[in-house]
C-alpha cells in the first residue's frame, strides 16, 4: 500500500488493522517526510484497534533508492505483521 502525505492516517490505520486482524502481512511504502509521518500516525492508531483483538503490530523497516522522474529518492518500506499478545 503506498502512503502519501495527503493520505488520511485513520483510513490507512483502518485498512492496516483490518488486514492484520485477518492474519495478513501488510507492506506500506512512503517517500518523503510527510508520507512517512502519515505511516507513523497510522501505526499508532492501528495499534489501539489491534489491542482489542489481542494483537500487537510488529514492523520491519527497509530503505531503497528509487528514480522518480529526474530525481533519485529514498523510499521507506514498512512490513507489518500482527502477533498475539
C-alpha positions as CSV (number, residue, x, y, z in Angstrom):
1,X,0.0,0.0,0.0
2,X,1.5,3.4,-1.0
3,X,1.0,6.1,1.6
4,X,1.2,9.8,0.5
5,X,1.5,12.9,2.6
6,X,-2.2,13.5,1.8
7,X,-3.3,10.1,3.0
8,X,-5.7,10.1,5.9
9,X,-4.0,8.3,8.8
10,X,-7.3,7.0,10.2
11,X,-8.2,5.4,6.8
12,X,-4.7,3.8,6.5
13,X,-4.9,2.6,10.1
14,X,-8.3,1.0,9.5
15,X,-7.1,-0.8,6.4
16,X,-4.0,-1.9,8.2
17,X,-5.8,-3.1,11.3
18,X,-8.4,-5.0,9.2
19,X,-5.7,-6.8,7.2
20,X,-3.6,-7.7,10.3
21,X,-6.7,-8.9,12.1
22,X,-7.3,-11.3,9.2
23,X,-3.7,-12.6,9.6
24,X,-2.3,-10.8,6.6
25,X,1.1,-9.2,6.4
26,X,0.9,-5.6,5.1
27,X,3.6,-3.6,3.3
28,X,3.4,0.2,3.4
29,X,5.6,2.3,1.2
30,X,6.3,6.0,1.8
31,X,8.5,8.6,0.0
32,X,9.1,11.9,1.7
33,X,8.8,13.3,5.2
34,X,5.0,13.9,5.1
35,X,4.2,10.4,3.8
36,X,6.4,8.8,6.5
37,X,4.7,10.9,9.1
38,X,1.3,9.5,8.0
39,X,2.6,6.0,8.2
40,X,3.8,6.5,11.8
41,X,0.5,8.1,12.8
42,X,-1.3,5.2,11.1
43,X,0.7,2.6,13.0
44,X,-0.1,4.4,16.3
45,X,-3.8,4.5,15.5
46,X,-3.9,0.9,14.3
47,X,-2.2,-0.3,17.5
48,X,-5.2,0.8,19.6
49,X,-7.6,-1.1,17.2
50,X,-5.4,-4.2,17.3
51,X,-5.2,-4.3,21.2
52,X,-8.9,-5.0,21.2
53,X,-8.2,-8.2,19.1
54,X,-5.2,-9.1,21.4
55,X,-2.7,-8.3,18.6
56,X,0.4,-6.3,18.6
57,X,1.9,-4.9,15.3
58,X,5.5,-5.7,14.6
59,X,7.2,-3.6,12.0
60,X,10.3,-4.2,9.9
61,X,11.7,-1.1,8.1
62,X,13.7,-1.1,4.9
63,X,15.0,1.6,2.6
64,X,15.6,1.6,-1.1
65,X,16.8,4.2,-3.7
66,X,14.3,4.9,-6.5
67,X,14.5,7.0,-9.5
68,X,11.4,9.2,-9.9
69,X,11.4,11.4,-13.0
70,X,14.6,13.4,-12.8
71,X,15.3,12.7,-9.1
72,X,16.7,9.9,-7.0
73,X,14.7,9.5,-3.8
74,X,14.8,7.2,-0.8
75,X,11.7,5.0,-0.3
76,X,11.0,3.6,3.1
77,X,9.1,0.3,3.2
78,X,7.3,-0.8,6.4
79,X,6.4,-4.5,6.6
80,X,3.9,-5.0,9.3
81,X,2.7,-8.3,10.9
82,X,0.3,-8.8,13.8
83,X,1.4,-11.1,16.6
84,X,-0.7,-12.3,19.5
85,X,0.0,-10.6,22.8
